[in-house]
Amino acid sequence: MSEAQMLEVRVSRKLLLVLTLVGLLFVFAAIEIGFLHVLLGSEFGQDKPILKWLFVVFSLLVGGAISINCFIYLIVPPVMLRVTRDKISFGTGFRYNLYDIPANLLTTVETVMQESALEVNGKKAIVEGGTSLQFKMVPEIPAQLATSAGIQYQGYCLTISSTYGDLASKDIVGPVKSILGKK
């Protein structure tokens, strides 16, 4: 299928790199506290060794899982949204398993605006929050689904977060309308 007939939005590699580094930070903290003792010294945590080793094990497991998972996703980022003439697919569940909805059920696609999380001089700016795809309310498709990170689907409305996606909303809305022949 040619590029003009399909649009894919994948998880942002920048976000995945940051999450990989956060996971590695947990692993480094566990190795430092448990074994290296370069920064904190060997006395750190000796008064409560059970808590120290629980933290080491937890940090190694959680940090390792985060960094390995995000590193794999860094190599091949998962698809958050795929739009073709026939169907619209989006990631569901923990591993971005694609769920398909017939494209003819799409009614509108638009940019979602939201208030910024940052405040400057007591004011919050209005920023792009993502892309919203609204579907017809028909019994053939569910009203809501458990979705992957950065994706929300409830009330027949699919929202792709701009924080997680590798494309800006303007780079999604226009091509989706073009592919599906919407105005």
GUTORLUM-121493 format. One record per residue (C-alpha): x, y, z; residue number from 1. Coordinates in nm, 2 decimals, decimal comma. Example, Ala and Ser with C-alpha at 12.3 -4.5 7.8 and 13.67 -1.06 7.14 Angstrom:
BEGIN
<rec east="1,23" north="-0,45" up="0,78" i="1"/>
<rec east="1,37" north="-0,11" up="0,71" i="2"/>
//
This chain:
BEGIN
<rec east="0,00" north="0,00" up="0,00" i="1"/>
<rec east="0,14" north="0,34" up="-0,09" i="2"/>
<rec east="0,22" north="0,62" up="0,15" i="3"/>
<rec east="-0,08" north="0,82" up="0,02" i="4"/>
<rec east="-0,32" north="0,54" up="0,11" i="5"/>
<rec east="-0,20" north="0,47" up="0,46" i="6"/>
<rec east="-0,10" north="0,67" up="0,77" i="7"/>
<rec east="0,09" north="0,53" up="1,07" i="8"/>
<rec east="0,14" north="0,70" up="1,40" i="9"/>
<rec east="0,41" north="0,53" up="1,61" i="10"/>
<rec east="0,52" north="0,59" up="1,96" i="11"/>
<rec east="0,78" north="0,87" up="1,97" i="12"/>
<rec east="1,14" north="0,76" up="1,98" i="13"/>
<rec east="1,23" north="1,06" up="2,20" i="14"/>
<rec east="0,99" north="0,95" up="2,47" i="15"/>
<rec east="1,11" north="0,59" up="2,44" i="16"/>
<rec east="1,47" north="0,71" up="2,49" i="17"/>
<rec east="1,38" north="0,90" up="2,80" i="18"/>
<rec east="1,19" north="0,60" up="2,94" i="19"/>
<rec east="1,48" north="0,37" up="2,86" i="20"/>
<rec east="1,72" north="0,61" up="3,05" i="21"/>
<rec east="1,48" north="0,62" up="3,35" i="22"/>
<rec east="1,48" north="0,24" up="3,36" i="23"/>
<rec east="1,86" north="0,24" up="3,34" i="24"/>
<rec east="1,87" north="0,49" up="3,63" i="25"/>
<rec east="1,68" north="0,25" up="3,85" i="26"/>
<rec east="1,92" north="-0,03" up="3,75" i="27"/>
<rec east="2,22" north="0,19" up="3,82" i="28"/>
<rec east="2,08" north="0,29" up="4,16" i="29"/>
<rec east="2,03" north="-0,08" up="4,25" i="30"/>
<rec east="2,38" north="-0,17" up="4,15" i="31"/>
<rec east="2,53" north="0,12" up="4,33" i="32"/>
<rec east="2,34" north="0,06" up="4,66" i="33"/>
<rec east="2,38" north="-0,32" up="4,64" i="34"/>
<rec east="2,73" north="-0,37" up="4,51" i="35"/>
<rec east="2,95" north="-0,08" up="4,39" i="36"/>
<rec east="2,93" north="0,16" up="4,69" i="37"/>
<rec east="3,12" north="0,43" up="4,49" i="38"/>
<rec east="2,88" north="0,72" up="4,55" i="39"/>
<rec east="2,71" north="0,63" up="4,87" i="40"/>
<rec east="2,97" north="0,42" up="5,05" i="41"/>
<rec east="2,93" north="0,08" up="5,20" i="42"/>
<rec east="2,76" north="0,20" up="5,52" i="43"/>
<rec east="2,45" north="0,32" up="5,33" i="44"/>
<rec east="2,15" north="0,11" up="5,43" i="45"/>
<rec east="2,34" north="-0,11" up="5,68" i="46"/>
<rec east="2,10" north="-0,02" up="5,96" i="47"/>
<rec east="1,81" north="-0,17" up="5,77" i="48"/>
<rec east="1,95" north="-0,44" up="5,54" i="49"/>
<rec east="1,61" north="-0,60" up="5,46" i="50"/>
<rec east="1,48" north="-0,26" up="5,32" i="51"/>
<rec east="1,81" north="-0,21" up="5,13" i="52"/>
<rec east="1,79" north="-0,55" up="4,96" i="53"/>
<rec east="1,42" north="-0,51" up="4,89" i="54"/>
<rec east="1,49" north="-0,18" up="4,72" i="55"/>
<rec east="1,78" north="-0,34" up="4,52" i="56"/>
<rec east="1,57" north="-0,63" up="4,40" i="57"/>
<rec east="1,27" north="-0,41" up="4,32" i="58"/>
<rec east="1,49" north="-0,15" up="4,13" i="59"/>
<rec east="1,67" north="-0,42" up="3,93" i="60"/>
<rec east="1,34" north="-0,59" up="3,83" i="61"/>
<rec east="1,14" north="-0,28" up="3,76" i="62"/>
<rec east="1,42" north="-0,08" up="3,61" i="63"/>
<rec east="1,54" north="-0,37" up="3,40" i="64"/>
<rec east="1,19" north="-0,44" up="3,27" i="65"/>
<rec east="1,13" north="-0,08" up="3,18" i="66"/>
<rec east="1,47" north="-0,04" up="3,01" i="67"/>
<rec east="1,45" north="-0,37" up="2,82" i="68"/>
<rec east="1,09" north="-0,31" up="2,70" i="69"/>
<rec east="1,16" north="0,05" up="2,60" i="70"/>
<rec east="1,49" north="-0,04" up="2,43" i="71"/>
<rec east="1,30" north="-0,30" up="2,21" i="72"/>
<rec east="1,03" north="-0,04" up="2,14" i="73"/>
<rec east="1,31" north="0,21" up="2,05" i="74"/>
<rec east="1,43" north="-0,02" up="1,78" i="75"/>
<rec east="1,08" north="-0,09" up="1,64" i="76"/>
<rec east="0,83" north="0,16" up="1,79" i="77"/>
<rec east="0,48" north="0,02" up="1,82" i="78"/>
<rec east="0,20" north="0,15" up="1,60" i="79"/>
<rec east="-0,05" north="0,37" up="1,79" i="80"/>
<rec east="-0,27" north="0,45" up="1,50" i="81"/>
<rec east="-0,30" north="0,31" up="1,14" i="82"/>
<rec east="-0,54" north="0,46" up="0,89" i="83"/>
<rec east="-0,62" north="0,30" up="0,55" i="84"/>
<rec east="-0,92" north="0,35" up="0,32" i="85"/>
<rec east="-1,09" north="0,04" up="0,47" i="86"/>
<rec east="-1,01" north="0,06" up="0,84" i="87"/>
<rec east="-0,88" north="0,25" up="1,13" i="88"/>
<rec east="-0,66" north="0,05" up="1,37" i="89"/>
<rec east="-0,53" north="0,16" up="1,71" i="90"/>
<rec east="-0,33" north="0,00" up="1,99" i="91"/>
<rec east="-0,51" north="-0,18" up="2,27" i="92"/>
<rec east="-0,38" north="-0,36" up="2,58" i="93"/>
<rec east="-0,03" north="-0,37" up="2,72" i="94"/>
<rec east="0,15" north="-0,44" up="2,39" i="95"/>
<rec east="-0,03" north="-0,21" up="2,14" i="96"/>
<rec east="-0,23" north="-0,50" up="1,98" i="97"/>
<rec east="-0,41" north="-0,34" up="1,69" i="98"/>
<rec east="-0,79" north="-0,32" up="1,70" i="99"/>
<rec east="-0,97" north="-0,25" up="1,37" i="100"/>
<rec east="-1,28" north="-0,03" up="1,32" i="101"/>
<rec east="-1,43" north="0,01" up="0,97" i="102"/>
<rec east="-1,32" north="0,35" up="0,83" i="103"/>
<rec east="-1,67" north="0,43" up="0,70" i="104"/>
<rec east="-1,78" north="0,47" up="1,07" i="105"/>
<rec east="-1,56" north="0,77" up="1,12" i="106"/>
<rec east="-1,76" north="1,09" up="1,15" i="107"/>
<rec east="-1,50" north="1,36" up="1,24" i="108"/>
<rec east="-1,12" north="1,40" up="1,30" i="109"/>
<rec east="-0,99" north="1,70" up="1,47" i="110"/>
<rec east="-0,71" north="1,85" up="1,69" i="111"/>
<rec east="-0,77" north="1,84" up="2,06" i="112"/>
<rec east="-0,66" north="2,15" up="2,25" i="113"/>
<rec east="-0,58" north="2,14" up="2,62" i="114"/>
<rec east="-0,44" north="2,36" up="2,90" i="115"/>
<rec east="-0,07" north="2,34" up="2,94" i="116"/>
<rec east="0,07" north="2,17" up="3,24" i="117"/>
<rec east="0,32" north="2,45" up="3,28" i="118"/>
<rec east="0,23" north="2,79" up="3,42" i="119"/>
<rec east="0,42" north="3,11" up="3,33" i="120"/>
<rec east="0,34" north="3,43" up="3,52" i="121"/>
<rec east="0,03" north="3,28" up="3,66" i="122"/>
<rec east="-0,11" north="3,18" up="3,32" i="123"/>
<rec east="-0,14" north="2,85" up="3,15" i="124"/>
<rec east="-0,13" north="2,84" up="2,77" i="125"/>
<rec east="-0,36" north="2,64" up="2,55" i="126"/>
<rec east="-0,16" north="2,38" up="2,36" i="127"/>
<rec east="-0,22" north="2,09" up="2,13" i="128"/>
<rec east="-0,32" north="1,78" up="2,33" i="129"/>
<rec east="-0,35" north="1,53" up="2,05" i="130"/>
<rec east="-0,59" north="1,41" up="1,78" i="131"/>
<rec east="-0,95" north="1,30" up="1,82" i="132"/>
<rec east="-1,14" north="1,06" up="1,59" i="133"/>
<rec east="-1,51" north="1,04" up="1,66" i="134"/>
<rec east="-1,70" north="0,73" up="1,53" i="135"/>
<rec east="-2,07" north="0,66" up="1,47" i="136"/>
<rec east="-2,25" north="0,51" up="1,77" i="137"/>
<rec east="-2,34" north="0,17" up="1,63" i="138"/>
<rec east="-2,36" north="-0,17" up="1,80" i="139"/>
<rec east="-2,10" north="-0,32" up="1,56" i="140"/>
<rec east="-1,81" north="-0,15" up="1,76" i="141"/>
<rec east="-1,76" north="-0,12" up="2,13" i="142"/>
<rec east="-1,82" north="0,21" up="2,31" i="143"/>
<rec east="-1,49" north="0,18" up="2,50" i="144"/>
<rec east="-1,18" north="-0,04" up="2,51" i="145"/>
<rec east="-0,87" north="-0,08" up="2,73" i="146"/>
<rec east="-0,60" north="0,09" up="2,53" i="147"/>
<rec east="-0,23" north="0,13" up="2,53" i="148"/>
<rec east="-0,03" north="0,42" up="2,67" i="149"/>
<rec east="-0,10" north="0,75" up="2,49" i="150"/>
<rec east="-0,43" north="0,62" up="2,34" i="151"/>
<rec east="-0,78" north="0,67" up="2,49" i="152"/>
<rec east="-1,10" north="0,52" up="2,34" i="153"/>
<rec east="-1,43" north="0,58" up="2,52" i="154"/>
<rec east="-1,77" north="0,70" up="2,42" i="155"/>
<rec east="-1,69" north="0,61" up="2,05" i="156"/>
<rec east="-1,41" north="0,87" up="2,06" i="157"/>
<rec east="-1,05" north="0,78" up="1,99" i="158"/>
<rec east="-0,78" north="1,02" up="2,12" i="159"/>
<rec east="-0,41" north="1,00" up="2,03" i="160"/>
<rec east="-0,19" north="1,19" up="2,28" i="161"/>
<rec east="0,06" north="1,43" up="2,12" i="162"/>
<rec east="0,30" north="1,35" up="2,40" i="163"/>
<rec east="0,33" north="0,99" up="2,29" i="164"/>
<rec east="0,29" north="1,01" up="1,91" i="165"/>
<rec east="0,57" north="1,07" up="1,67" i="166"/>
<rec east="0,35" north="1,30" up="1,46" i="167"/>
<rec east="0,19" north="1,64" up="1,54" i="168"/>
<rec east="-0,19" north="1,66" up="1,52" i="169"/>
<rec east="-0,18" north="1,87" up="1,21" i="170"/>
<rec east="0,03" north="1,59" up="1,04" i="171"/>
<rec east="-0,25" north="1,34" up="1,13" i="172"/>
<rec east="-0,57" north="1,53" up="1,07" i="173"/>
<rec east="-0,49" north="1,64" up="0,71" i="174"/>
<rec east="-0,37" north="1,30" up="0,59" i="175"/>
<rec east="-0,66" north="1,11" up="0,76" i="176"/>
<rec east="-0,91" north="1,34" up="0,59" i="177"/>
<rec east="-0,73" north="1,30" up="0,26" i="178"/>
<rec east="-0,71" north="0,92" up="0,28" i="179"/>
<rec east="-1,08" north="0,88" up="0,38" i="180"/>
<rec east="-1,21" north="1,16" up="0,15" i="181"/>
<rec east="-1,34" north="1,37" up="0,44" i="182"/>
<rec east="-1,36" north="1,75" up="0,45" i="183"/>
//
